[in-house]
Amino acid sequence: MNIPFRLNLEQQKKRAKELLKSFQQSNKDAVLRFEQNHPKLLHQEETLDVFSPKLADVQLVIARELHCKSWGHLRNHITLMNACRDQLEEDCPVEDEPTHCLHIRCGNDIQRSLKEAGFAGDFLEFSDPFCVGPVSYDYDLEQRASFLHESYGKEIEQGYHAVYSGLNKTFERLKGSAQKYEHVVLWFEHDAYDQFILVFLLSYYHRYGLPKNLWMVTTDQFPGTDRFLGLGQLPPEALRLLWRNRTQIGGLECAEGDRHWKAFTDPNRAVFHRYVASLDQCLLPYFKEAALRQLQEQPIEQNDLPLTQQLTLDVLRSSGSSKAGFLFREIMEQKEPLPFLGDLMYWHILQEMQAKGLIEFTQPTERLTETDGAEIHWPAIVVSLG
C-alpha cells in the first residue's frame, strides 16, 4: 500500500541514482526536475551546459521534491518516522501525553489516527466552516445552522433541527472544556478553513477563560510524495512525530486570536481587508497567509469574482466542459494556492455560479444507474461556461 507520507530511505537512494542516470542521458523530465529544484540552476548560478551533477546534487533534488531542505534533513526525518512507527508496532502509548486531555480538531479526519498513534485523550470535532457564509463575533447558532442547512443540508441529508442540534452539542462541549480538562490540544494546519476556526476557539477562550494548559500542534508542510494539504493525509506515526513539536500557548495568543476574529466578523467586509493589510507579525504562524487568501475569496470591489470562481472559469476555458468532480480535483491539486475547500463547499460555489449565469449544468452522457429518474451524484454533473 502506497502511503505518500511514509518514506523509505533505500527507495529514495535508488531514485537518486536513477535520476542521475537520466540526467546524464539528457532526459527532458530529469533536466526539468534539476532546473526546478537545484539551487545552482534555480538561481542561475550555473547554466546547464557547464552543470555536472554528482550524487550529492541528485540527492538534494530528491530531498527538495519531497519538501525537505537537504538530504540530511530527509534522512533524519525518515529515521524519526521509523522510530515512531516502531513504537506503534510495540503498542507504546504516547508517554508525554498529559492526563485529563482533550484534543480539538476541525473535522474527524485524524480522530482514528490519533488513537492508532497511541493518544488516549478525548476528542472534540469542531468543524463549522467559518471561511464561508455569514459569521458573527458571538457564535450565533441559529444563523450558522440556517446557512449550513441551506447550503449543504440536501447533500448531508440533514434537516435544520439536526444541523442545529449538532452545532449546539459541539458548542456545549467546547464551553465546558476549560473546566473539565487540564490540557486542551488544538490540531490545526495552515489553510483558511482551519485558521478561522482556530481564531474563533482562541477568541472564545480569551473571553470566557483559558484552560489550565493550552497546546497547539500545527504545520504547513510535511515531507512526502504528495502535496501536503492537511493533517488528515498523514499516517499515525506522523501525528506522533508532530506532537514532539507542539507549542504551549496562552493569553497572548488567545488575545491575538480574539482580535483576528473580531475583525473577520465585522459586518463591513472592508474592515477585515484593512485589518489584514495592517498586520505585521503574528504569534499565530499561518494566520496572515490564510487571511490574505480569504481576502481573495471575499473581494470588496463590486465586479471582482472570488478566486475560486475565477479559477473554475479558467479551467473551463482551457479544458472545455468538464465534470464537477474533475474541476474540484484540478483546482484543489493544481490551481489553488492554499487549498481549504471541502468537496461540498465547492459544489455550493458551483451552484452559486450557475445562479449567476457564469456556468451551466448538464447531465452526463453515460448512464450512472439503471434506475430511470435516479438523481445523479453532483461530481458527475457536466459543467460548461455560461
C-alpha positions as CSV (number, residue, x, y, z in Angstrom):
1,M,0.0,0.0,0.0
2,N,1.5,3.3,-1.1
3,I,1.3,5.9,1.7
4,P,2.6,9.2,0.3
5,F,3.9,10.5,3.7
6,R,5.6,7.2,4.7
7,L,9.0,7.3,3.0
8,N,11.7,4.6,2.6
9,L,15.4,5.7,2.6
10,E,16.6,2.9,0.4
11,Q,13.9,3.6,-2.1
12,Q,15.0,7.3,-2.2
13,K,18.6,6.3,-2.7
14,K,17.6,4.2,-5.7
15,R,15.5,7.1,-7.1
16,A,18.5,9.4,-6.8
17,K,20.8,7.0,-8.8
18,E,18.1,6.6,-11.4
19,L,17.7,10.4,-11.7
20,L,21.4,10.9,-12.1
21,K,21.5,8.4,-14.9
22,S,18.5,10.0,-16.6
23,F,20.1,13.5,-16.3
24,Q,23.3,12.2,-17.9
25,Q,21.3,10.8,-20.8
26,S,19.7,14.3,-21.2
27,N,16.2,13.1,-20.4
28,K,14.0,16.2,-20.6
29,D,12.0,15.4,-17.4
30,A,15.1,14.8,-15.4
31,V,16.6,18.1,-16.6
32,L,13.4,19.9,-15.7
33,R,13.5,18.4,-12.2
34,F,17.0,19.8,-11.7
35,E,16.0,23.2,-13.1
36,Q,13.1,23.4,-10.7
37,N,14.8,22.1,-7.6
38,H,18.6,22.5,-7.6
39,P,19.7,25.9,-6.2
40,K,22.5,26.5,-8.6
41,L,20.2,26.2,-11.6
42,L,17.1,27.6,-9.9
43,H,19.0,30.8,-9.1
44,Q,21.0,30.8,-12.3
45,E,24.4,30.4,-10.6
46,E,25.3,27.9,-13.2
47,T,24.0,27.0,-16.7
48,L,23.1,23.6,-17.9
49,D,26.0,23.4,-20.4
50,V,28.5,23.6,-17.5
51,F,26.5,21.9,-14.8
52,S,27.8,18.4,-13.9
53,P,25.9,16.9,-11.0
54,K,27.3,14.4,-8.6
55,L,25.3,12.0,-6.4
56,A,25.1,14.7,-3.7
57,D,23.4,17.1,-6.1
58,V,20.9,14.5,-7.2
59,Q,20.1,13.6,-3.5
60,L,19.5,17.3,-2.9
61,V,17.0,17.4,-5.8
62,I,15.2,14.3,-4.4
63,A,15.0,15.9,-1.0
64,R,13.7,19.2,-2.3
65,E,11.0,17.3,-4.3
66,L,9.9,15.6,-1.1
67,H,9.8,19.0,0.7
68,C,13.0,18.7,2.7
69,K,15.7,21.3,2.8
70,S,18.5,18.8,2.3
71,W,19.3,15.1,2.0
72,G,20.4,15.1,5.7
73,H,17.0,16.6,6.7
74,L,15.3,13.9,4.7
75,R,17.4,11.1,6.2
76,N,16.8,12.4,9.7
77,H,13.0,12.7,9.1
78,I,12.8,9.1,7.8
79,T,14.7,7.9,10.9
80,L,12.4,9.7,13.2
81,M,9.3,8.4,11.4
82,N,10.6,4.9,11.6
83,A,11.2,5.2,15.3
84,C,7.7,6.4,15.8
85,R,6.4,3.6,13.7
86,D,8.4,1.1,15.8
87,Q,6.7,2.5,18.9
88,L,3.3,1.9,17.4
89,E,4.1,-1.7,16.5
90,E,5.1,-2.2,20.1
91,D,1.8,-0.6,21.3
92,C,3.7,2.1,23.2
93,P,1.4,4.9,24.4
94,V,2.4,8.5,23.9
95,E,4.4,8.8,27.1
96,D,4.3,12.6,27.4
97,E,0.6,13.0,26.6
98,P,-0.9,14.5,29.8
99,T,-3.8,13.0,31.6
100,H,-7.2,14.8,31.5
101,C,-6.5,15.9,27.9
102,L,-8.9,17.0,25.1
103,H,-7.8,17.1,21.5
104,I,-9.7,19.5,19.4
105,R,-9.8,19.3,15.6
106,C,-11.8,21.0,12.8
107,G,-13.0,17.6,11.5
108,N,-12.9,13.9,12.3
109,D,-10.1,13.2,9.8
110,I,-7.5,12.4,12.4
111,Q,-9.7,11.1,15.2
112,R,-9.0,7.4,14.3
113,S,-5.3,8.1,13.5
114,L,-4.8,9.7,16.9
115,K,-6.0,6.6,18.6
116,E,-3.8,4.5,16.3
117,A,-0.9,6.7,17.2
118,G,-1.3,6.0,20.9
119,F,-3.1,9.1,22.1
120,A,-5.5,8.3,24.9
121,G,-7.2,11.7,25.4
122,D,-10.8,12.6,24.5
123,F,-11.6,14.1,21.1
124,L,-13.8,17.0,20.1
125,E,-14.6,17.8,16.4
126,F,-15.4,21.5,15.9
127,S,-15.9,21.8,12.2
128,D,-18.1,24.8,11.4
129,P,-16.6,26.3,8.2
130,F,-16.4,29.9,9.2
131,C,-14.5,30.8,6.0
132,V,-17.8,30.6,4.1
133,G,-21.2,32.1,4.9
134,P,-22.3,34.7,7.5
135,V,-20.4,34.8,10.8
136,S,-20.8,36.9,13.9
137,Y,-18.5,37.8,16.8
138,D,-20.7,36.0,19.2
139,Y,-21.4,32.5,18.0
140,D,-24.9,32.7,16.5
141,L,-26.1,29.0,16.4
142,E,-29.3,29.8,14.6
143,Q,-27.5,31.8,11.9
144,R,-24.9,29.2,11.3
145,A,-27.4,26.3,11.3
146,S,-29.6,28.1,8.8
147,F,-26.6,28.7,6.5
148,L,-25.3,25.1,6.7
149,H,-28.7,23.6,6.2
150,E,-29.5,25.8,3.2
151,S,-26.1,25.2,1.7
152,Y,-25.3,21.6,2.4
153,G,-28.4,20.1,4.1
154,K,-29.6,18.2,1.0
155,E,-26.2,16.6,0.4
156,I,-25.7,15.6,4.0
157,E,-29.3,14.6,4.4
158,Q,-29.9,16.6,7.5
159,G,-32.8,19.0,8.3
160,Y,-32.3,22.3,10.1
161,H,-33.0,20.9,13.5
162,A,-30.5,18.1,13.1
163,V,-27.8,20.7,12.0
164,Y,-28.7,23.0,14.9
165,S,-28.6,20.1,17.4
166,G,-25.2,19.0,16.1
167,L,-23.7,22.5,16.4
168,N,-25.2,23.1,19.8
169,K,-23.9,19.8,21.2
170,T,-20.4,20.6,19.9
171,F,-20.6,24.1,21.4
172,E,-21.7,22.8,24.8
173,R,-18.7,20.5,24.9
174,L,-16.4,23.5,24.0
175,K,-18.0,25.6,26.7
176,G,-17.1,23.0,29.4
177,S,-13.7,22.1,28.0
178,A,-11.6,24.6,30.1
179,Q,-13.1,23.4,33.3
180,K,-13.3,19.7,32.6
181,Y,-9.8,19.3,31.1
182,E,-6.4,20.3,32.5
183,H,-4.9,20.2,29.0
184,V,-6.5,21.2,25.7
185,V,-4.6,20.5,22.4
186,L,-5.6,22.3,19.2
187,W,-4.6,20.4,16.0
188,F,-4.8,22.8,13.1
189,E,-3.0,23.3,9.8
190,H,-2.3,26.4,7.7
191,D,-5.4,26.9,5.5
192,A,-8.3,29.3,5.8
193,Y,-10.7,26.6,6.9
194,D,-8.5,25.7,9.9
195,Q,-7.2,29.1,10.7
196,F,-10.6,30.8,11.1
197,I,-11.9,28.0,13.3
198,L,-8.7,28.3,15.3
199,V,-9.0,32.0,15.9
200,F,-12.6,31.5,17.0
201,L,-11.6,29.0,19.6
202,L,-8.8,31.2,20.8
203,S,-11.2,34.2,21.0
204,Y,-13.7,32.1,22.9
205,Y,-11.1,31.1,25.5
206,H,-9.9,34.7,25.7
207,R,-13.4,35.9,26.6
208,Y,-14.6,33.1,28.8
209,G,-11.5,31.6,30.4
210,L,-8.4,29.7,29.3
211,P,-7.8,26.0,30.0
212,K,-5.0,25.4,32.6
213,N,-2.8,24.3,29.8
214,L,-3.4,25.1,26.1
215,W,-1.3,23.5,23.4
216,M,-1.1,23.8,19.6
217,V,0.1,21.3,17.0
218,T,0.3,23.0,13.6
219,T,2.3,22.8,10.4
220,D,2.1,23.9,6.8
221,Q,4.2,21.1,5.3
222,F,5.3,17.5,5.8
223,P,7.8,15.5,3.7
224,G,6.1,13.2,1.3
225,T,5.4,12.3,-2.4
226,D,2.1,14.2,-2.4
227,R,1.4,17.9,-1.8
228,F,0.6,18.4,1.8
229,L,-3.0,19.6,2.2
230,G,-3.8,18.7,5.7
231,L,-3.3,16.6,8.8
232,G,-5.8,14.0,7.6
233,Q,-3.4,12.8,4.9
234,L,-0.8,11.7,7.5
235,P,-0.2,8.2,8.9
236,P,-0.4,7.8,12.7
237,E,3.4,7.9,13.2
238,A,3.4,11.3,11.6
239,L,1.0,12.7,14.1
240,R,3.2,11.2,16.8
241,L,6.2,13.0,15.3
242,L,4.3,16.3,15.1
243,W,3.4,16.0,18.7
244,R,7.0,16.4,19.6
245,N,7.0,19.9,18.2
246,R,3.8,21.1,19.9
247,T,3.9,24.6,21.4
248,Q,2.2,25.8,24.6
249,I,0.2,28.9,24.1
250,G,-1.7,31.2,26.4
251,G,-3.2,34.6,27.0
252,L,-1.2,36.4,24.3
253,E,-2.1,34.0,21.6
254,C,-5.8,34.0,22.7
255,A,-5.9,37.8,22.8
256,E,-4.5,37.9,19.2
257,G,-7.0,35.3,18.1
258,D,-9.8,37.5,19.5
259,R,-8.5,40.5,17.6
260,H,-8.4,38.4,14.4
261,W,-11.9,37.1,15.0
262,K,-13.4,40.5,15.8
263,A,-12.0,42.0,12.6
264,F,-13.1,39.0,10.5
265,T,-16.7,39.1,11.8
266,D,-17.2,42.8,11.3
267,P,-20.3,43.3,9.1
268,N,-18.3,45.7,6.9
269,R,-16.1,43.5,4.9
270,A,-13.7,46.4,4.2
271,V,-12.8,46.4,7.9
272,F,-11.2,43.0,7.6
273,H,-9.4,43.9,4.4
274,R,-7.8,46.9,6.2
275,Y,-7.0,44.9,9.2
276,V,-5.1,42.2,7.3
277,A,-3.2,44.8,5.3
278,S,-2.1,46.3,8.6
279,L,-0.9,43.1,10.2
280,D,2.9,43.0,10.7
281,Q,3.8,40.0,12.8
282,C,1.5,37.3,14.2
283,L,2.0,34.9,17.1
284,L,-0.1,32.5,15.1
285,P,2.4,31.5,12.3
286,Y,-0.1,30.8,9.5
287,F,-2.9,33.2,10.1
288,K,-1.8,36.1,7.8
289,E,-1.3,33.8,4.8
290,A,-4.7,32.3,5.3
291,A,-6.2,35.7,5.8
292,L,-4.7,37.0,2.6
293,R,-6.2,34.0,0.8
294,Q,-9.6,34.8,2.4
295,L,-9.5,38.3,1.0
296,Q,-9.3,36.8,-2.4
297,E,-12.4,34.8,-1.7
298,Q,-14.3,37.8,-0.3
299,P,-13.5,40.7,-2.7
300,I,-14.9,44.1,-1.8
301,E,-14.9,45.5,-5.4
302,Q,-18.3,45.0,-6.9
303,N,-17.3,43.3,-10.2
304,D,-14.5,41.2,-8.7
305,L,-15.1,37.4,-8.6
306,P,-13.9,35.2,-5.7
307,L,-10.7,33.5,-6.6
308,T,-12.3,30.0,-6.6
309,Q,-14.8,31.2,-9.2
310,Q,-12.1,32.7,-11.2
311,L,-10.0,29.5,-11.2
312,T,-13.1,27.5,-12.2
313,L,-13.7,29.7,-15.2
314,D,-10.0,29.5,-16.1
315,V,-10.1,25.7,-16.1
316,L,-13.3,25.6,-18.2
317,R,-11.8,28.0,-20.7
318,S,-8.7,25.8,-21.1
319,S,-10.2,22.3,-20.7
320,G,-13.7,22.9,-22.0
321,S,-16.8,21.3,-20.5
322,S,-15.9,19.2,-17.5
323,K,-17.4,17.1,-14.8
324,A,-17.8,18.9,-11.4
325,G,-15.6,16.3,-9.7
326,F,-12.8,16.9,-12.2
327,L,-13.0,20.6,-11.6
328,F,-12.7,20.1,-7.9
329,R,-9.6,17.9,-8.2
330,E,-8.0,20.1,-10.7
331,I,-8.4,23.3,-8.7
332,M,-7.5,21.7,-5.3
333,E,-4.5,19.8,-6.6
334,Q,-3.1,22.1,-9.3
335,K,-4.6,25.6,-9.2
336,E,-5.5,26.6,-5.7
337,P,-2.6,28.4,-3.9
338,L,-3.8,27.4,-0.4
339,P,-6.4,24.6,-0.6
340,F,-9.1,24.9,2.0
341,L,-12.4,23.8,0.4
342,G,-14.2,20.6,1.1
343,D,-16.0,18.9,-1.8
344,L,-19.5,20.0,-0.7
345,M,-18.2,23.5,-0.2
346,Y,-17.0,23.6,-3.8
347,W,-20.3,22.2,-5.0
348,H,-22.1,25.0,-3.3
349,I,-19.8,27.5,-5.1
350,L,-20.7,25.9,-8.4
351,Q,-24.4,26.3,-7.6
352,E,-23.9,30.0,-6.9
353,M,-22.0,30.4,-10.2
354,Q,-24.9,28.7,-12.0
355,A,-27.4,31.0,-10.4
356,K,-25.3,34.0,-11.6
357,G,-25.3,32.6,-15.2
358,L,-21.5,32.1,-15.1
359,I,-21.7,28.4,-15.8
360,E,-24.3,25.8,-16.9
361,F,-25.0,22.3,-15.7
362,T,-25.9,19.4,-18.0
363,Q,-26.4,15.7,-17.3
364,P,-23.6,13.3,-18.1
365,T,-24.0,11.4,-21.4
366,E,-23.4,8.0,-19.8
367,R,-26.0,6.3,-17.5
368,L,-24.8,6.2,-13.9
369,T,-27.5,3.9,-12.7
370,E,-30.0,1.6,-14.2
371,T,-32.9,3.3,-12.4
372,D,-34.8,5.7,-14.5
373,G,-35.0,9.1,-12.9
374,A,-32.4,8.4,-10.3
375,E,-30.7,11.5,-9.0
376,I,-27.1,11.9,-10.3
377,H,-24.4,12.5,-7.8
378,W,-23.0,16.0,-8.2
379,P,-19.4,15.2,-9.2
380,A,-20.8,13.6,-12.4
381,I,-22.7,16.8,-13.4
382,V,-21.1,18.3,-16.5
383,V,-20.2,22.0,-16.1
384,S,-19.9,24.4,-19.1
385,L,-19.3,28.1,-19.4
386,G,-22.5,30.1,-19.3
